[in-house]
Amino acid sequence: MPELHKEYPFIHIYAQQKLRQPVVIKGNIEGLCVLLNAIVSAIAQPESNGMAEVFDGNAEAYEAIVKVVNTHDELSPVPYQIQKQ
């Protein structure tokens, strides 16, 4: 597995697989701060998305997008509602 310096922002967001299962977010301080900044940006400017550029446990870069929504319909579909067909 590739190694990155501990200053790199690491987070992993474990999505729900079924109803009422908790969502777990793990990360180092840098990663959680980047995610927090994305949340604050989304709240401050709801017309645009907040974005956090972070790394996962395999040192692969990805983006976590934070979006403000106003209705339940905008939240759908949730991961545990998507059934294997």
Backbone torsions as a table, in degrees:
resi	resn	phi	psi	omega
1	MET	NA	135.2	179.3
2	PRO	-64.9	148.1	178.7
3	GLU	-109.9	136.3	174.5
4	LEU	-119.4	155.9	177.2
5	HIS	-60.5	149.0	-177.0
6	LYS	-66.5	-10.8	177.7
7	GLU	-78.0	-13.3	179.3
8	TYR	-70.7	143.5	-179.4
9	PRO	-76.8	113.3	177.6
10	PHE	-108.7	129.3	166.8
11	ILE	-146.2	153.5	170.9
12	HIS	-136.1	129.6	-179.7
13	ILE	-110.1	114.7	-179.9
14	TYR	-91.8	110.2	-177.6
15	ALA	-74.4	158.2	175.2
16	GLN	-66.4	140.5	173.9
17	GLN	-104.5	-18.2	177.5
18	LYS	-153.3	167.7	-177.6
19	LEU	-56.1	137.9	175.8
20	ARG	66.6	9.1	175.1
21	GLN	-79.0	138.0	-179.5
22	PRO	-70.1	151.4	171.0
23	VAL	-92.7	134.3	-179.3
24	VAL	-116.7	131.1	174.1
25	ILE	-118.6	119.8	177.6
26	LYS	-113.9	142.9	177.5
27	GLY	-174.4	163.8	172.9
28	ASN	-82.9	174.3	-176.1
29	ILE	-59.0	-42.6	-179.1
30	GLU	-62.3	-44.1	179.7
31	GLY	-64.4	-42.7	179.5
32	LEU	-66.9	-34.5	176.9
33	CYS	-66.9	-40.8	177.5
34	VAL	-62.9	-42.1	177.6
35	LEU	-64.6	-42.7	178.1
36	LEU	-60.3	-43.0	178.0
37	ASN	-62.1	-37.7	177.3
38	ALA	-65.1	-38.7	177.9
39	ILE	-65.2	-46.4	179.3
40	VAL	-61.9	-41.8	178.5
41	SER	-61.6	-42.5	179.6
42	ALA	-64.8	-38.3	178.7
43	ILE	-70.2	-42.1	-177.7
44	ALA	-69.3	-33.2	-178.4
45	GLN	-131.8	74.9	-173.9
46	PRO	-62.2	-16.9	178.7
47	GLU	-75.9	-13.8	176.6
48	SER	-126.3	157.9	-178.3
49	ASN	-82.8	147.8	167.6
50	GLY	-84.3	147.3	-178.6
51	MET	-138.2	135.6	176.4
52	ALA	-119.0	121.8	174.7
53	GLU	-94.0	114.6	-172.8
54	VAL	-136.8	178.5	177.8
55	PHE	-121.1	147.0	175.3
56	ASP	-93.7	-174.9	-177.6
57	GLY	-64.1	-17.9	177.5
58	ASN	-96.2	13.1	-178.7
59	ALA	63.5	26.1	176.1
60	GLU	-93.7	131.1	179.1
61	ALA	-76.8	144.2	173.3
62	TYR	-154.8	170.6	179.7
63	GLU	-112.2	134.9	170.2
64	ALA	-104.7	121.5	-176.8
65	ILE	-104.6	132.4	178.6
66	VAL	-112.9	123.6	-176.0
67	LYS	-128.4	133.7	175.1
68	VAL	-84.2	129.7	175.8
69	VAL	-124.1	160.0	-176.1
70	ASN	-119.4	-8.5	-178.7
71	THR	-134.2	159.8	176.4
72	HIS	-63.7	-34.5	-179.5
73	ASP	-61.5	-32.8	179.8
74	GLU	-69.8	-17.6	179.2
75	LEU	-83.4	-21.6	-174.0
76	SER	-79.1	155.5	-10.3
77	PRO	-82.9	147.4	175.2
78	VAL	-85.7	150.9	-172.7
79	PRO	-54.4	-38.4	-176.9
80	TYR	-75.6	-8.9	176.2
81	GLN	-88.4	-16.9	179.3
82	ILE	-80.2	107.8	-176.4
83	GLN	-93.6	148.9	173.7
84	LYS	-68.6	134.3	-177.0
85	GLN	-110.7	NA	NA
